[in-house]
């Protein structure tokens, strides 16, 4: 039984004005058509103006729809509901207002209880409908602006009251004709959508309403949690309902005009350079082509050698980039910005600096020139520090003689690393290739070896040799890098496949799986299948992202590792006296391993087919020119689609930002897959793509969470480079036993810092495990990170202890190892200061010459070193502002917050230090302490 809608109507008008309509057939003898309270004669209709005159006999009436409808109601009552059930239209035709699908069943139930006489009685019907409280004459049920008692279709909105067949029933209610309003071949009365053409009568959700009319489709075809009727792209999952061009078609479905090939947030159809990101749509020559695409626009308005499209200041020949742009680039691409480097980038522009670095010669171009490799320089440092040692003996290479290994070599290797990171005052080629060295360091945290391994701890030469592999291939091909790494003695020793044995059925042993697992998991493709943007690939299509669902597909299984481990057999260190031996003094740990086919896995001998299958690809175990199968295995891994986003995202996170956008990763991964010349794995192109990407360069394209926490060791190198770090000359090497008097060598031109891990919780090539110093997906225990799904890998080693020791190291070193402090406060020469320093000291000098000269010039108007006006508040305020301007530039890239600056100003103006009777000492304290406060601030520790 239908449920009555609450308080719909108060009463029902029966027929017209409680009576029958004008002329009609007297098929029901109980009608009173003129409301005269005198029943009609069966054969003659009333005359409206003579209401009390009975019908004239023997004159037949014309049939009337309302009387036919009332007859149907009467018949229904007679048969007690057995047949001819009245419908809503029957009541409407009979003149009853307010009957609808909601109350029809209730009305029919009551009508069925009546007898024929009751139904034929106008009073009885009136009484029945009044009891049911069906309608009120002043109601407008369908809310079309026409009162129900005047509405020819009160149940369906029809403000135009259209009635094509003039039967008193509005067309939207009138189903008793053969009209076909939408001309689709289906009469209105059988059309499931009579208002819109739908010849196939499609009703996909089977609700009785044709799809053409159905706006409440409750299905969710793409399972994205949004009903089809509300989904702007019901065929493809798009939970964010993104619609860049606001045309009502979701971007996931809109292939005609919303494509954004360069991921700059501007769709191709309106992008003046759809092939390269240019969020600002800069078009210097107003030719409709964005500057980043406009190869024909070589205009250089200020004639500074930088074309306008790459010049932040196209009308100023003195600069092409801002200090902030230069500083950001140098923070990402070097071990720290020097003032000279900042000025260079400001002058020539970002792109020119990157191009210069990518094209710069390296230590690997000419093995006999002054630009030494990591291994060559480590050998030189060892010779300088311990000149009596026979570092290279007959039949042996460096650090592999009879009385070796020498534990100190790992410290000499560290000296070489700092020389390449900081630069050298004499051999200026060392450290000049900052970008190459920075990429080598980034790669060392992706492809990890560590001196924490006892054998490598004693073979610093092997660490130096491995670092050379990284630096040499920093702008090479990643596939070449994998080949050299996999054959290196360093990796063979570290991940235990040096001397790896083939399976032995008698002893139930099988090949070591260590390197096979880490090669796949950590160095190349990771644990789960990835899309091009680095997100989980759950639909099998790397170019559709992000995918819906929560099930991640593993990249490999245990059988892949078992099979790959077979390839990693038969390799041993060069010159080893017996296969797999671990004699540290005899074998060459600074060379590629040698392949021994007799120790290589031989499936055929064990009844196998001689093939292995890795990641779904099958190849022969003895394939390749050396018969090792190694190159075939590396080719399979290299061709996996994961390698591009995996390596690209790792490098972006290490260099630029911990939380790169999906589009940023995809753009760089695309370059990894194809450098523009069809070459995959070109790291030179990848590095260029990372550093020139709009997200790295343009702050307007960066999210609120752009940037990263600086690695502690990089905080220190940046600080050292900012203040002209040089080696401390005159420190003492190891005691020379051949002299017999215990005297040690005096060493010049060599940095030493043997234990960075003690101060900063990390040191290059010295992570505690193959998983590096920190996990790439580390989330700090802070709701800001967890709620926004942000990672901060470097935070993992920022423990309370590490932060405290790092701050203490910065405070002590930047004061006590500063040249002017040593000379003017300690009153020592640098040679005297160095006399008691050894390999274990931090023999790195900084100097504040520039800062003191600038401060005193503003303070006194001269640079004679007396700082005579220190006690004058007005002069000191001028000097403080000049110094802070300078420090803001070289330490923060002109981004110092006003509140922070005010705090520093207050300190420098009110500190009791300035009252010191020794004005020189007071000036030194103020300068060094201000540098320390900036260096230990969050403004300095966070790279933006």
C-alpha positions in Angstrom: 0.0 0.0 0.0 1.4 3.4 -0.9 2.4 5.7 1.8 0.8 9.1 2.0 3.2 12.1 1.9 2.8 14.2 5.1 0.2 16.8 5.0 0.0 17.0 1.2 -3.5 18.4 0.8 -6.5 19.1 3.0 -9.5 18.2 0.7 -10.4 17.1 -2.8 -12.6 18.9 -5.3 -14.8 16.3 -7.1 -15.4 17.0 -10.7 -15.5 20.8 -11.5 -16.7 22.9 -8.5 -17.8 19.7 -6.8 -19.8 18.7 -9.9 -19.5 17.4 -13.4 -17.9 19.1 -16.4 -19.9 20.8 -19.1 -21.4 18.4 -21.7 -20.9 14.7 -21.3 -22.6 11.3 -21.7 -25.2 10.2 -19.2 -23.7 6.8 -18.9 -24.1 7.1 -15.1 -27.6 7.9 -14.1 -26.5 9.3 -10.7 -24.5 12.2 -12.1 -25.4 15.8 -11.4 -23.4 17.6 -14.1 -24.6 21.1 -13.4 -24.2 20.9 -9.6 -27.9 21.7 -9.2 -28.5 18.9 -6.7 -31.0 17.4 -9.3 -29.7 14.3 -10.9 -29.3 14.3 -14.7 -31.9 12.6 -16.9 -30.1 9.5 -18.4 -30.6 10.7 -22.0 -30.4 14.6 -22.0 -27.6 16.7 -20.6 -28.4 19.7 -18.4 -28.4 23.2 -19.8 -25.9 25.2 -17.7 -28.1 28.3 -17.4 -31.1 26.3 -16.3 -29.6 24.2 -13.6 -32.9 22.9 -12.1 -34.3 21.5 -15.3 -33.9 17.7 -15.7 -32.4 16.3 -18.8 -34.6 16.0 -21.9 -35.4 12.4 -22.6 -34.4 10.5 -25.7 -31.4 12.8 -26.7 -28.1 10.9 -26.4 -25.1 12.5 -24.7 -21.6 12.8 -26.1 -19.2 10.6 -24.1 -17.3 12.4 -21.4 -13.8 11.3 -20.2 -14.6 12.3 -16.6 -17.7 10.1 -16.5 -15.9 7.2 -18.0 -13.2 7.6 -15.4 -15.8 7.7 -12.6 -17.4 4.6 -14.1 -14.1 2.8 -13.8 -13.8 3.8 -10.2 -17.4 2.5 -9.7 -16.6 -0.8 -11.4 -13.5 -1.2 -9.2 -15.6 -0.7 -6.1 -18.2 -3.3 -7.4 -15.5 -6.0 -7.9 -13.8 -5.3 -4.6 -10.5 -4.6 -6.3 -10.5 -7.8 -8.4 -10.0 -5.9 -11.7 -9.9 -2.6 -13.5 -7.8 -1.0 -10.8 -8.0 2.8 -11.1 -4.7 4.6 -11.8 -3.7 8.1 -11.0 -4.8 9.3 -14.4 -8.3 7.9 -13.9 -8.8 10.0 -10.8 -7.4 13.0 -12.6 -9.7 12.5 -15.5 -12.6 12.2 -13.1 -11.7 15.6 -11.7 -10.1 14.5 -8.5 -7.1 16.6 -7.6 -4.0 15.6 -5.6 -4.0 11.9 -6.3 -0.5 10.6 -7.0 1.7 7.5 -6.9 2.3 8.1 -3.2 -1.3 7.9 -2.1 -2.9 5.9 -4.9 -2.7 2.6 -3.1 -4.3 4.1 0.0 -7.1 5.6 -2.0 -7.8 2.4 -4.0 -7.9 0.4 -0.7 -10.7 2.7 0.6 -12.5 2.8 -2.7 -12.6 -1.0 -2.9 -14.5 -1.1 0.4 -17.3 1.0 -1.1 -20.3 -0.4 -3.0 -21.5 0.8 -6.4 -24.0 3.2 -4.9 -21.4 4.8 -2.7 -19.1 5.4 -5.6 -21.8 6.8 -7.8 -22.7 9.3 -5.1 -20.8 12.5 -5.4 -21.3 13.1 -1.7 -19.8 9.7 -0.9 -16.7 10.3 -3.0 -16.4 13.7 -1.5 -16.6 12.3 2.0 -14.1 9.5 1.2 -11.5 11.9 -0.2 -12.0 14.3 2.6 -11.3 11.5 5.1 -8.1 10.7 3.4 -7.0 14.3 3.6 -5.7 14.1 0.0 -5.6 17.7 -1.2 -6.4 21.3 -0.5 -7.6 23.7 -3.1 -4.8 26.3 -2.4 -2.0 23.7 -2.6 0.5 23.5 -5.5 1.7 19.9 -5.3 4.0 19.9 -8.3 5.3 23.5 -7.4 4.8 24.8 -11.0 3.1 28.0 -9.9 -0.4 26.8 -10.7 -2.8 25.9 -7.9 -4.0 22.3 -7.9 -7.6 23.2 -8.5 -6.6 25.0 -11.7 -3.8 22.8 -12.8 -4.5 20.4 -15.7 -1.8 18.1 -14.4 -1.3 18.8 -10.7 1.1 15.9 -10.1 3.8 16.9 -12.6 5.2 20.4 -13.1 3.8 22.0 -16.3 3.7 25.8 -16.0 2.7 26.1 -19.7 -0.4 23.9 -19.1 0.1 22.5 -22.6 -2.8 20.2 -23.6 -2.3 19.2 -27.3 -5.5 17.1 -27.5 -7.6 19.5 -25.5 -8.9 16.8 -23.3 -8.5 18.7 -20.1 -5.5 16.7 -19.0 -2.0 18.3 -19.4 0.3 16.6 -21.8 2.8 15.6 -19.2 0.0 13.6 -17.4 -1.9 12.5 -20.5 -0.9 9.0 -21.3 -4.2 8.1 -23.1 -3.1 9.2 -26.6 -0.7 8.1 -29.2 1.4 11.2 -29.2 5.2 10.8 -29.5 6.6 14.1 -28.3 10.3 13.2 -28.7 9.7 11.6 -32.1 11.7 8.5 -31.2 9.1 6.0 -32.4 7.7 5.2 -29.0 4.3 6.7 -27.9 4.4 8.7 -24.7 2.4 6.2 -22.8 5.0 3.4 -23.4 8.1 5.6 -23.6 10.4 5.3 -20.6 11.6 8.8 -21.3 8.9 10.7 -23.4 10.6 14.0 -23.1 13.9 13.0 -24.8 14.5 10.9 -27.9 15.7 7.4 -26.8 14.7 4.9 -29.5 16.6 2.1 -27.9 14.8 2.7 -24.6 18.0 2.1 -22.7 17.5 1.8 -18.9 20.9 0.6 -17.7 20.0 0.7 -14.0 16.6 -0.9 -14.6 14.7 1.7 -12.6 11.9 2.3 -15.2 13.3 5.6 -16.2 15.1 5.7 -19.5 18.8 6.7 -19.4 18.1 9.8 -21.4 16.0 11.1 -18.5 17.6 9.4 -15.6 19.7 11.8 -13.5 19.9 9.5 -10.5 22.1 6.7 -11.7 23.2 5.0 -8.5 25.8 2.8 -10.1 29.6 3.4 -9.7 31.2 1.8 -12.7 34.7 2.9 -12.0 34.6 2.1 -8.3 36.0 5.4 -7.2 33.3 6.1 -4.6 31.4 8.6 -6.7 28.1 7.6 -8.3 27.8 7.7 -12.0 25.2 10.4 -11.8 27.6 12.7 -9.9 30.8 11.5 -11.6 32.4 13.8 -14.2 34.2 10.7 -15.6 32.2 7.6 -14.7 34.3 5.3 -16.9 37.7 6.0 -15.2 38.5 6.3 -11.5 39.1 9.9 -10.6 38.4 10.5 -6.9 39.6 14.1 -7.1 37.1 14.9 -9.9 39.8 17.1 -11.5 38.4 19.2 -14.4 41.1 21.7 -15.4 39.1 23.3 -18.2 35.8 23.4 -16.2 33.9 21.8 -19.1 32.1 19.3 -16.9 34.2 16.4 -18.3 36.7 15.0 -15.8 40.3 15.3 -16.8 40.6 11.5 -16.7 38.1 11.2 -19.5 38.7 14.5 -21.3 41.2 13.6 -24.0 40.2 16.4 -26.4 41.4 19.4 -24.6 42.8 18.9 -21.1 46.1 17.1 -21.8 49.0 18.6 -20.0 52.0 16.9 -21.5 54.6 19.0 -19.7 52.8 18.8 -16.3 53.0 22.5 -15.6 49.3 22.8 -14.7 48.4 24.5 -18.0 46.5 22.3 -20.5 48.0 21.9 -24.0 45.1 23.8 -25.7 46.0 27.0 -23.9 49.7 26.4 -23.2 52.0 28.6 -25.3 54.7 25.8 -24.9 53.0 22.5 -24.3 56.2 20.5 -24.6 58.2 22.1 -21.8 57.0 23.4 -18.3 56.4 27.1 -18.2 53.9 27.9 -15.6 54.4 31.7 -16.0 53.8 31.4 -19.8 56.6 33.9 -20.4 56.6 35.1 -24.0 59.2 37.9 -24.3 58.7 38.6 -28.0 54.9 38.3 -27.8 54.8 35.9 -30.8 52.5 33.4 -29.1 55.2 30.9 -28.4 56.5 30.6 -24.9 60.1 31.4 -24.3 61.1 27.9 -23.3 59.9 26.6 -26.7 60.9 29.6 -28.8 64.2 28.6 -30.3 63.9 31.4 -32.9 63.9 34.1 -30.2 67.6 34.7 -29.4 67.1 38.3 -28.4 69.4 39.5 -25.7 68.2 43.0 -24.7 71.0 43.8 -22.3 73.8 42.1 -24.4 75.1 40.1 -21.5 75.3 36.9 -23.4 72.2 35.4 -21.8 69.1 35.4 -24.0 66.0 37.0 -22.6 64.1 33.8 -22.1 66.8 32.6 -19.7 67.6 36.0 -18.2 65.8 37.0 -15.0 67.0 40.5 -15.6 66.9 41.0 -19.4 67.4 44.7 -19.1 70.4 44.6 -16.7 73.7 43.4 -18.2 75.3 43.1 -14.7 73.1 40.1 -13.7 71.1 37.3 -15.3 69.9 35.7 -12.1 68.9 36.8 -8.6 71.0 36.0 -5.6 68.2 33.8 -4.3 68.1 31.8 -7.6 71.9 31.4 -7.6 72.0 30.3 -3.9 69.2 27.8 -4.4 71.0 26.2 -7.4 74.3 26.0 -5.6 72.7 24.4 -2.5 71.2 21.7 -4.7 74.2 21.1 -7.0 77.4 21.8 -4.9 78.8 21.2 -1.4 78.0 24.8 -0.6 77.7 28.2 -2.1 80.7 30.5 -2.0 80.3 34.2 -2.6 82.3 33.9 -5.8 80.0 31.1 -7.1 76.9 33.1 -6.2 78.3 36.1 -8.1 79.2 33.9 -11.1 75.6 32.4 -11.4 74.1 35.9 -10.9 76.3 37.1 -13.8 75.9 34.2 -16.3 72.6 32.7 -15.3 71.5 29.3 -14.0 71.4 27.4 -17.3 74.9 28.6 -18.3 76.4 27.5 -14.9 74.8 24.0 -15.2 76.0 23.7 -18.8 79.6 24.7 -17.8 79.6 22.1 -15.0 78.2 19.3 -17.2 80.8 20.0 -19.8 83.8 20.5 -17.5 86.8 18.2 -17.8 87.4 15.7 -15.1 90.1 13.6 -13.5 89.1 10.8 -15.8 90.0 12.5 -19.0 93.8 12.2 -18.7 95.3 9.9 -16.1 98.6 11.7 -16.1 97.6 15.3 -15.7 97.4 17.3 -12.5 93.7 16.5 -11.9 94.1 13.4 -9.8 91.5 10.7 -9.4 90.2 9.8 -6.0 92.5 6.8 -5.8 95.6 8.7 -7.1 95.1 11.5 -4.7 94.6 9.1 -1.8 97.9 7.5 -2.6 99.6 10.9 -2.7 98.1 11.8 0.7 99.3 8.5 2.2 102.8 9.1 0.8 102.9 12.6 2.3 101.6 11.5 5.7 103.8 8.3 5.9 106.7 8.8 3.5 108.7 5.8 4.8 106.0 3.2 4.0 106.5 1.2 0.8 103.0 2.0 -0.5 103.6 0.4 -3.9 105.8 -2.7 -3.7 106.9 -5.0 -6.5 104.0 -7.2 -7.6 101.5 -5.3 -5.5 99.3 -2.3 -5.9 98.8 0.6 -3.5 97.9 -0.6 0.0 98.3 -4.3 -0.7 101.9 -5.0 0.2 103.3 -7.7 2.6 103.1 -5.5 5.7 99.7 -4.0 4.8 96.9 -3.2 4.8 97.3 0.1 6.6 94.4 1.2 8.8 95.2 4.9 8.2 94.4 4.7 4.5 90.7 5.1 5.2 91.5 8.5 6.8 93.6 9.5 3.8 90.6 8.6 1.5 88.5 10.9 3.7 91.0 13.7 3.2 90.6 13.2 -0.6 86.8 13.3 -0.3 87.0 16.7 1.6 89.4 18.0 -1.0 87.0 17.3 -3.8 84.1 18.7 -1.7 85.8 21.9 -0.5 88.3 22.6 -3.3 92.0 23.2 -3.0 93.9 26.5 -2.9 96.9 25.2 -4.9 95.5 22.4 -7.2 92.4 24.4 -8.1 91.1 21.7 -10.4 90.3 19.5 -7.4 86.8 20.4 -6.3 86.2 22.7 -9.3 83.9 20.1 -10.7 81.4 20.6 -7.9 78.4 19.2 -9.7 80.2 15.9 -10.7 81.3 15.5 -7.1 77.9 16.2 -5.7 76.3 13.6 -8.0 78.9 11.1 -7.1 78.0 11.7 -3.4 74.3 11.3 -4.2 75.0 8.0 -6.0 77.0 6.8 -3.1 73.8 6.9 -1.0 71.9 4.9 -3.6 74.6 2.3 -4.5 76.0 1.8 -1.1 79.3 0.4 0.1 80.7 1.2 3.5 84.0 1.2 5.6 81.9 -0.3 8.3 82.7 -3.7 6.7 85.9 -4.8 8.5 87.7 -5.7 5.3 86.9 -2.3 3.6 87.8 -0.5 6.9 91.3 -1.7 6.3 91.3 -1.1 2.6 90.8 2.7 2.1 92.2 2.2 -1.4 89.2 0.1 -2.3 86.9 2.9 -1.0 88.7 5.4 -3.2 88.5 3.2 -6.2 84.8 2.7 -5.8 84.2 6.5 -5.4 86.1 6.9 -8.7 83.5 4.6 -10.3 80.7 6.9 -9.1 82.4 10.1 -10.0 83.6 8.9 -13.5 80.0 7.8 -14.4 78.2 10.7 -12.7 77.4 12.1 -16.1 77.6 8.8 -18.0 75.1 6.0 -18.4 73.5 4.3 -15.5 73.8 0.9 -17.2 77.6 1.4 -17.6 77.7 2.4 -13.9 75.9 -0.8 -12.9 78.4 -2.9 -14.9 81.4 -1.3 -13.3 79.9 -1.5 -9.8 79.0 -5.1 -10.2 82.5 -6.1 -11.2 84.2 -3.9 -8.6 86.1 -5.7 -5.8 84.7 -3.1 -3.4 81.1 -4.2 -4.0 82.1 -7.9 -4.3 83.6 -7.8 -0.8 80.9 -5.6 0.7 78.0 -7.7 -0.5 79.8 -11.0 -0.2 79.8 -12.3 -3.8 83.5 -12.1 -4.1 84.5 -15.8 -4.2 80.8 -16.8 -4.5 80.6 -20.6 -5.1 78.3 -22.4 -7.4 75.7 -24.8 -6.0 77.1 -28.0 -4.4 74.5 -30.8 -4.2 76.8 -32.8 -2.0 77.0 -30.2 0.7 73.5 -28.8 -0.1 74.9 -25.3 -0.6 73.8 -22.8 -3.1 75.2 -19.4 -4.3 75.1 -16.4 -2.0 72.1 -14.2 -2.7 73.2 -11.0 -1.0 74.2 -8.9 -4.0 71.4 -10.3 -6.2 68.8 -9.1 -3.7 70.3 -5.6 -3.1 71.0 -5.0 -6.8 67.3 -5.4 -7.5 65.8 -3.9 -4.3 68.1 -1.0 -3.5 70.1 -0.1 -6.6 67.7 -0.3 -9.5 64.0 -1.1 -9.3 62.8 -1.3 -5.7 60.2 -3.6 -4.0 57.0 -2.7 -5.9 56.0 -2.0 -9.4 56.0 1.8 -10.1 54.3 4.2 -12.4 56.4 6.7 -14.3 55.8 9.2 -11.4 57.1 6.8 -8.8 53.7 6.0 -7.4 52.6 2.3 -7.0 51.5 0.7 -10.4 48.4 -1.3 -9.6 46.8 -1.4 -13.0 49.7 -2.6 -15.2 50.0 0.8 -17.0 53.0 2.9 -16.0 51.5 5.9 -17.7 48.3 6.0 -15.7 48.7 7.5 -12.3 47.9 7.6 -9.6 46.2 4.2 -9.6 43.2 3.3 -7.4 43.3 0.4 -5.0 45.7 -0.6 -2.2 47.4 -3.7 -3.5 51.0 -3.2 -4.5 52.6 -5.6 -7.0 56.0 -6.9 -6.0 58.8 -6.4 -8.5 60.4 -9.7 -7.8 60.0 -13.0 -6.0 62.4 -15.3 -4.2 62.9 -17.4 -7.3 64.2 -14.3 -9.2 66.8 -13.8 -6.4 67.8 -17.5 -6.6 68.2 -17.3 -10.3 70.1 -14.1 -10.3 72.5 -15.4 -7.6 73.6 -18.0 -10.0 74.9 -15.3 -12.2 76.9 -13.8 -9.3 79.3 -16.7 -9.1 82.8 -17.1 -10.3 84.0 -13.6 -9.4 87.1 -13.0 -7.3 89.6 -10.2 -6.5 92.4 -9.7 -8.9 95.7 -11.4 -7.9 94.1 -13.5 -5.2 96.3 -16.6 -4.4 93.3 -18.9 -4.2 89.6 -18.5 -5.2 87.6 -16.8 -2.5 90.5 -16.1 -0.2 90.3 -13.0 2.0 94.0 -12.2 2.5 93.8 -8.4 2.7 97.5 -7.9 1.9 97.8 -9.8 -1.3 94.7 -9.3 -3.5 94.0 -6.1 -5.4 90.9 -4.5 -3.8 91.2 -1.4 -6.1 90.5 -3.1 -9.4 87.7 -5.0 -11.2 87.3 -8.6 -10.1 88.3 -11.4 -12.3 85.8 -14.0 -13.7 86.7 -17.7 -13.1 84.4 -19.8 -15.3 85.3 -23.0 -13.4 83.6 -21.6 -10.3 80.6 -20.3 -12.2 77.2 -22.0 -11.8 76.8 -24.9 -14.3 73.2 -26.0 -14.5 73.9 -28.3 -17.4 76.2 -30.4 -15.2 73.4 -30.6 -12.7 70.8 -31.7 -15.2 69.6 -28.1 -16.0 69.2 -26.4 -19.3 71.9 -23.8 -18.7 69.4 -20.9 -18.6 68.2 -18.7 -15.9 65.0 -16.6 -15.7 65.0 -13.2 -14.0 62.1 -10.9 -13.9 60.4 -13.0 -16.5 63.3 -12.9 -19.0 65.3 -16.0 -19.8 69.0 -15.9 -20.9 72.0 -18.3 -20.9 74.2 -18.4 -17.7 77.3 -18.4 -19.9 76.1 -15.5 -22.2 78.3 -12.5 -22.9 81.9 -12.1 -24.1 83.2 -13.2 -20.7 80.7 -16.1 -20.4 79.5 -14.9 -17.0 75.9 -13.9 -18.0 76.3 -10.8 -15.9 75.7 -8.3 -18.8 72.5 -10.2 -19.8 71.3 -10.0 -16.2 72.0 -6.3 -15.9 70.3 -5.7 -19.3 67.1 -7.4 -18.0 67.1 -5.2 -14.9 68.0 -2.1 -16.8 65.0 -2.6 -19.1 62.6 -2.8 -16.3 60.2 0.2 -16.3 60.8 0.8 -12.6 64.4 1.9 -13.0 63.6 5.3 -14.5 61.3 6.5 -11.7 63.2 4.7 -9.0 66.6 6.3 -9.8 65.1 9.6 -10.8 63.1 10.1 -7.6 66.1 9.1 -5.5 68.3 11.7 -7.1 65.6 14.4 -6.9 65.1 13.7 -3.2 68.9 13.8 -2.6 69.5 17.0 -4.5 66.4 19.1 -4.5 63.3 18.2 -2.4 62.2 15.3 -0.2 58.6 15.4 -1.5 58.7 16.1 -5.3 55.5 16.3 -7.1 54.2 13.4 -9.1 54.7 15.5 -12.3 58.3 16.4 -11.4 59.3 12.7 -11.0 57.5 11.8 -14.2 59.2 14.5 -16.2 62.7 13.4 -15.1 61.9 9.7 -15.4 60.8 10.4 -19.0 64.3 11.9 -19.7 65.9 8.8 -18.0 63.9 6.6 -20.5 64.8 8.8 -23.5 67.4 11.6 -23.4 65.9 13.0 -26.6 68.2 10.9 -28.8 66.6 7.5 -28.0 69.2 6.7 -25.2 68.1 5.4 -21.9 69.9 6.0 -18.6 71.9 9.1 -19.7 72.7 10.6 -16.3 74.0 13.8 -17.8 70.5 14.4 -19.3 68.8 13.3 -16.1 70.9 15.7 -13.9 70.2 18.5 -16.2 66.5 17.7 -16.2 66.4 17.6 -12.4 68.2 21.0 -12.0 66.4 22.9 -14.8 63.0 21.6 -14.0 60.5 24.4 -13.2 59.8 22.9 -9.8 63.5 23.1 -8.9 64.0 26.6 -10.3 60.7 28.6 -9.9 59.3 29.2 -6.5 55.9 29.8 -8.0 55.8 26.2 -9.1 56.7 24.8 -5.7 54.4 23.5 -3.0 54.4 24.7 0.6 56.4 21.5 1.4 59.1 22.0 -1.2 62.7 21.6 0.0 64.5 19.2 2.3 66.4 19.1 5.6 70.1 19.3 4.8 72.3 16.3 5.6 74.4 17.2 8.6 77.7 16.6 6.8 76.5 19.0 4.0 75.7 21.6 6.5 79.3 21.5 7.6 80.8 21.5 4.1 78.5 24.4 3.1 79.7 26.4 6.1 83.3 25.7 5.4 83.0 26.7 1.7 81.2 29.9 2.6 84.2 31.0 4.6 87.1 30.1 2.4 88.2 26.7 3.8 91.8 25.7 3.2 94.0 22.9 4.5 96.0 23.7 7.7 99.6 23.4 6.7 102.2 21.9 9.0 100.3 19.2 10.8 102.2 16.1 11.8 101.9 12.8 10.0 102.5 9.4 11.5 105.8 8.9 13.3 108.5 7.7 10.8 110.0 4.6 12.3 112.8 4.6 9.8 114.2 7.8 11.2 114.7 6.2 14.6 114.0 9.4 16.5 110.2 9.3 16.6 109.9 12.4 14.5 106.9 12.5 12.1 106.5 14.0 8.6 105.2 17.6 8.3 102.2 17.6 6.0 101.1 20.5 3.9 98.1 21.0 1.5 96.1 18.1 3.0 92.7 18.3 4.7 92.1 15.9 7.5 88.8 15.2 9.3 88.9 11.6 10.3 85.7 11.1 12.4 82.8 13.1 11.0 80.5 10.3 12.1 81.2 11.2 15.7 80.1 14.8 15.2 77.4 14.6 12.6 76.1 11.0 12.6 77.3 10.3 9.1 80.4 10.3 6.9 80.8 9.5 3.2 81.1 5.8 2.4 80.6 5.0 6.1 76.9 4.2 6.5 76.0 1.6 9.1 74.3 -0.6 6.5 73.6 -1.1 2.8 70.3 0.8 3.5 72.3 4.1 3.8 72.2 6.6 6.7 68.4 6.9 6.5 65.4 5.5 4.8 63.9 7.4 1.8 60.4 6.9 3.2 61.1 8.0 6.8 58.3 10.0 8.4 59.1 12.0 11.5 56.8 11.5 14.5 55.0 14.7 13.8 51.4 15.1 12.7 52.2 17.7 10.1 54.2 15.0 8.3 51.9 12.0 8.9 48.6 13.9 8.0 50.1 15.3 4.8 51.9 12.1 3.9 55.3 13.8 3.9 58.7 12.2 4.3 61.9 13.7 5.7 64.7 11.1 5.3 67.5 13.2 6.7 65.4 13.6 9.9 66.1 10.0 10.8 69.7 10.9 11.9 68.8 14.2 13.5 68.7 12.7 16.9 69.1 14.9 20.0 72.6 13.6 20.4 73.6 14.2 16.8 72.1 17.7 16.9 73.9 18.6 20.0 77.3 17.3 18.9 76.9 19.0 15.4 76.1 22.3 17.0 79.1 21.9 19.3 81.4 21.0 16.4 80.2 24.0 14.4 80.6 26.4 17.3 84.1 25.3 18.3 85.5 24.8 14.8 84.2 28.0 13.3 85.8 30.0 16.1 89.0 28.1 17.1 90.0 27.2 13.5 89.4 30.7 12.1 92.6 32.3 10.9 92.1 35.7 12.5 91.2 34.2 15.8 94.4 32.1 15.8 96.5 35.1 14.8 94.8 37.9 16.8 93.2 36.2 19.8 95.5 33.2 20.3 98.4 35.3 19.1 99.8 32.3 17.2 101.0 31.8 13.7 99.3 29.1 11.7 102.5 27.1 11.7 102.6 27.3 15.5 99.0 26.3 15.7 99.5 23.3 13.4 102.6 22.0 15.3 100.6 19.8 17.6 97.9 18.7 15.1 97.9 15.2 13.7 95.9 13.0 11.3 93.2 12.8 14.0 92.7 16.6 14.1 90.2 18.6 11.9 92.9 20.3 9.9 90.7 22.7 8.0 91.1 26.4 8.4 88.4 29.1 7.7 88.9 32.8 7.7 86.6 35.8 8.1 88.9 38.3 6.4 86.0 39.5 4.1 83.6 39.7 7.1 86.0 41.7 9.3 86.9 44.1 6.5 83.3 44.7 5.7 82.3 45.1 9.3 85.2 47.5 10.1 84.7 49.6 7.0 81.1 50.2 8.0 82.1 50.7 11.7 85.3 52.9 11.4 85.6 53.8 7.8 88.9 51.9 7.5 90.3 48.4 7.7 93.3 48.8 9.9 92.0 46.1 12.3 91.4 48.1 15.5 87.6 48.4 15.4 87.9 51.6 17.4 84.2 52.5 17.3 82.9 49.3 18.7 81.4 51.1 21.8 79.5 53.7 19.7 76.0 52.4 19.3 75.2 54.4 16.1 78.4 53.2 14.3 77.9 49.6 15.5 74.3 49.6 14.2 75.5 50.6 10.7 78.2 47.9 10.9 75.7 45.3 12.1 73.4 45.9 9.2 76.2 45.8 6.7 77.4 42.5 8.1 73.9 40.9 8.2 73.3 41.9 4.6 76.5 40.1 3.6 75.8 37.0 5.7 72.2 36.9 4.5 73.6 36.7 0.9 76.2 34.0 1.4 74.5 31.9 4.0 70.8 32.2 3.2 70.6 33.5 -0.3 68.9 36.8 0.7 66.0 34.9 2.4 66.5 36.0 6.0 63.2 36.4 7.8 62.6 39.9 9.3 62.0 38.4 12.8 65.2 36.4 12.7 67.1 39.5 11.5 65.8 41.6 14.3 66.8 39.0 16.8 70.3 38.9 15.4 70.4 42.7 15.4 69.3 42.9 19.0 72.0 40.4 20.0 74.8 42.3 18.2 73.7 45.7 19.5 73.1 44.7 23.1 75.6 41.9 23.8 77.9 42.8 26.6 80.8 41.6 24.3 81.1 45.0 22.7 82.1 46.6 26.1 85.2 44.4 26.2 88.2 46.6 26.6 89.8 44.7 23.7 87.8 45.9 20.8 89.4 43.4 18.5 88.3 40.5 20.7 84.8 42.1 20.9 84.6 42.3 17.1 85.7 38.7 16.7 83.2 37.4 19.2 80.3 39.3 17.5 81.2 38.1 14.0 81.9 34.5 15.0 78.8 34.2 17.2 76.5 35.7 14.6 77.8 33.2 12.1 77.2 30.4 14.6 73.7 31.5 15.3 72.8 31.6 11.6 74.6 28.2 10.9 72.6 26.5 13.7 69.2 28.0 12.8 66.4 26.2 11.0 66.7 28.9 8.3 70.1 27.5 7.5 69.5 23.8 8.2 66.5 23.6 5.7 67.2 23.8 2.0 64.5 25.6 0.1 
